[in-house]
Amino acid sequence: MVLIFGKEHCPYTDAARRDLESRGVTFEYVDVKKSRAEMERMLQYSGGQRRVPVIVEGARVTIGFGGT
């Protein structure tokens, strides 16, 4: 399962979600603007970076999507 931390209306978060959907990848989306606890969780994965999306695939963490 892939985990995507992002924000609504962020074009890069939206693009990452569309990409995974088009490839049939199961993922969980977490809107970090809706929960302080989820923001803190994202910051643990991202090493303190606040840029979204943060995509967690197993042990691999990717910050940004499509050139961000």
Contacts in CASP RR format, 6 or more apart in sequence:
PFRMAT RR
TARGET T0000
AUTHOR 0000-0000-0000
METHOD contacts of the structure
MODEL  1
MVLIFGKEHCPYTDAARRDLESRGVTFEYVDVKKSRAEMERMLQYSGGQR
RVPVIVEGARVTIGFGGT
1 26 0 8 1.000
1 27 0 8 1.000
1 28 0 8 1.000
2 20 0 8 1.000
2 25 0 8 1.000
2 26 0 8 1.000
2 27 0 8 1.000
2 28 0 8 1.000
2 55 0 8 1.000
2 56 0 8 1.000
2 57 0 8 1.000
2 58 0 8 1.000
3 27 0 8 1.000
3 28 0 8 1.000
3 30 0 8 1.000
3 55 0 8 1.000
3 56 0 8 1.000
3 57 0 8 1.000
4 13 0 8 1.000
4 16 0 8 1.000
4 17 0 8 1.000
4 20 0 8 1.000
4 27 0 8 1.000
4 28 0 8 1.000
4 29 0 8 1.000
4 30 0 8 1.000
4 53 0 8 1.000
4 54 0 8 1.000
4 55 0 8 1.000
4 56 0 8 1.000
5 30 0 8 1.000
5 32 0 8 1.000
5 38 0 8 1.000
5 41 0 8 1.000
5 42 0 8 1.000
5 45 0 8 1.000
5 46 0 8 1.000
5 52 0 8 1.000
5 53 0 8 1.000
5 54 0 8 1.000
5 55 0 8 1.000
5 56 0 8 1.000
6 13 0 8 1.000
6 29 0 8 1.000
6 30 0 8 1.000
6 31 0 8 1.000
6 32 0 8 1.000
6 33 0 8 1.000
6 42 0 8 1.000
6 52 0 8 1.000
6 53 0 8 1.000
6 54 0 8 1.000
7 13 0 8 1.000
7 31 0 8 1.000
7 32 0 8 1.000
7 33 0 8 1.000
7 52 0 8 1.000
8 31 0 8 1.000
8 33 0 8 1.000
10 52 0 8 1.000
10 53 0 8 1.000
12 52 0 8 1.000
12 53 0 8 1.000
12 64 0 8 1.000
12 65 0 8 1.000
12 66 0 8 1.000
12 68 0 8 1.000
13 52 0 8 1.000
13 53 0 8 1.000
13 65 0 8 1.000
15 65 0 8 1.000
15 66 0 8 1.000
16 53 0 8 1.000
16 55 0 8 1.000
16 64 0 8 1.000
16 65 0 8 1.000
16 66 0 8 1.000
17 27 0 8 1.000
17 29 0 8 1.000
19 65 0 8 1.000
20 27 0 8 1.000
30 38 0 8 1.000
30 41 0 8 1.000
30 42 0 8 1.000
31 38 0 8 1.000
32 38 0 8 1.000
32 39 0 8 1.000
32 42 0 8 1.000
32 52 0 8 1.000
33 39 0 8 1.000
42 52 0 8 1.000
42 54 0 8 1.000
43 49 0 8 1.000
43 50 0 8 1.000
45 54 0 8 1.000
45 56 0 8 1.000
45 61 0 8 1.000
46 54 0 8 1.000
46 61 0 8 1.000
46 63 0 8 1.000
49 63 0 8 1.000
51 63 0 8 1.000
51 64 0 8 1.000
51 68 0 8 1.000
52 64 0 8 1.000
53 63 0 8 1.000
53 64 0 8 1.000
53 65 0 8 1.000
54 61 0 8 1.000
54 62 0 8 1.000
54 63 0 8 1.000
54 64 0 8 1.000
55 61 0 8 1.000
55 62 0 8 1.000
55 63 0 8 1.000
55 64 0 8 1.000
55 65 0 8 1.000
END
